[in-house]
Amino acid sequence: MLPGKSTMNPITVTLAPEAARVRILMTSPEGEMLRAVLGPVSAMHRQAAATLLEGLSLWHQQPLSVVLCADGSDAGCAMGLFDGLGFGERTLHYQVGIAVRDGRRRRSLGGLGNFRDLRQLSLYPEVSP
């Protein structure tokens, strides 16, 4: 926990790496705080995900609960959010857990999409590493 800050309003960041993009949904008990679509993991710097999460944690002055969506591809591993044993990284600023996607995929057009699948995964109160 960051000094002097309670986690009464926990923030969850759900990351969904896909072949052509990475979708991000940040939520709190009050609702959505951020939606983003970034470039593919293959084009990112090896420290980009960790730096982004650290920055969001510092911005909100509290640690983040991070849900990394796994779908069988290795894109999630390439984000650098795992320790040497393959468990989700734990730092002062964030803790990473893994959620397995159910394989059903719907295509949605318009804006950044509805992020319904990420919203559902972010509802888990605690994701085991």
C-alpha positions in Angstrom: 0.0 0.0 0.0 1.2 3.5 -0.8 2.0 5.4 2.4 -1.0 7.1 3.9 -3.6 5.7 1.5 -6.3 3.2 2.3 -7.9 0.8 -0.3 -11.5 1.5 0.6 -12.1 2.2 -3.1 -10.0 -0.5 -4.8 -9.1 0.0 -8.4 -9.0 -2.9 -10.8 -7.1 -2.8 -14.1 -8.0 -5.5 -16.6 -5.5 -6.2 -19.4 -6.5 -8.2 -22.4 -3.6 -8.8 -24.8 -4.7 -9.9 -28.3 -2.8 -10.4 -31.5 -3.3 -6.9 -32.9 -3.9 -4.9 -29.7 -4.1 -4.7 -25.9 -7.4 -3.6 -24.4 -7.4 -2.0 -20.9 -10.3 -1.4 -18.6 -9.8 0.3 -15.3 -12.7 0.2 -12.8 -13.5 1.1 -9.2 -16.7 0.4 -7.2 -18.2 3.6 -8.6 -17.8 2.4 -12.2 -15.4 2.7 -15.2 -12.5 5.0 -14.9 -10.6 4.3 -18.1 -10.9 2.4 -21.4 -8.0 2.2 -23.7 -6.8 0.3 -26.8 -3.1 0.1 -27.2 -0.9 -1.4 -29.9 0.1 -5.1 -29.9 2.4 -6.6 -27.3 4.9 -7.5 -30.0 5.5 -3.7 -30.6 5.8 -2.6 -26.9 8.9 -2.0 -24.9 9.6 -4.8 -22.4 9.0 -2.4 -19.4 5.9 -0.6 -20.9 3.2 -2.6 -19.0 4.9 -2.3 -15.7 5.6 1.4 -16.2 2.0 2.1 -17.2 0.7 0.3 -14.1 3.1 2.0 -11.8 2.1 5.4 -13.3 -1.6 4.7 -12.8 -1.0 3.6 -9.2 0.9 6.8 -8.5 -1.7 8.9 -10.2 -4.4 7.5 -8.0 -2.1 7.2 -5.0 -3.1 3.6 -4.2 -2.1 0.1 -5.3 -3.9 -1.6 -8.2 -5.4 -5.0 -8.6 -4.5 -6.2 -12.1 -6.3 -8.9 -14.0 -4.4 -10.3 -16.9 -6.7 -12.2 -19.3 -5.2 -15.4 -20.6 -6.5 -17.0 -23.8 -3.8 -19.5 -24.6 -1.6 -17.2 -26.6 1.8 -16.1 -25.3 1.0 -12.4 -25.6 0.2 -12.2 -21.8 3.6 -13.7 -21.0 5.4 -11.1 -23.2 4.0 -8.2 -21.2 6.6 -8.9 -18.5 4.1 -9.1 -15.6 5.1 -12.5 -14.3 7.9 -13.5 -11.9 10.5 -16.2 -12.7 8.1 -18.9 -11.6 5.2 -17.8 -13.8 3.2 -16.2 -11.1 1.7 -12.7 -11.4 4.0 -10.0 -10.3 3.5 -8.3 -6.9 5.0 -4.8 -6.4 4.3 -1.9 -4.1 2.1 -0.4 -6.9 0.2 -3.4 -8.2 -0.6 -7.1 -7.9 -1.2 -9.2 -11.0 -3.7 -12.1 -11.1 -4.6 -14.3 -14.1 -8.1 -14.9 -15.4 -8.9 -17.4 -18.1 -11.2 -16.3 -20.9 -14.0 -18.6 -21.8 -13.2 -18.8 -25.5 -16.5 -17.3 -26.7 -15.7 -14.2 -28.7 -18.1 -11.7 -30.1 -17.2 -9.0 -32.6 -18.4 -5.5 -31.8 -18.0 -2.4 -33.9 -18.2 1.2 -32.8 -15.8 3.3 -30.8 -13.6 1.1 -28.6 -16.3 -1.5 -28.2 -18.3 -2.3 -25.0 -15.6 -4.1 -23.0 -18.3 -6.3 -21.5 -15.9 -9.3 -21.3 -13.3 -7.3 -19.4 -15.9 -5.8 -17.2 -17.1 -9.3 -16.2 -13.5 -10.4 -15.4 -12.9 -7.4 -13.3 -15.8 -8.3 -11.0 -13.8 -11.0 -9.4 -12.9 -9.6 -5.9 -9.6 -11.4 -5.8 -7.8 -13.2 -8.6 -5.4 -15.8 -7.5 -1.8 -15.6 -8.8 
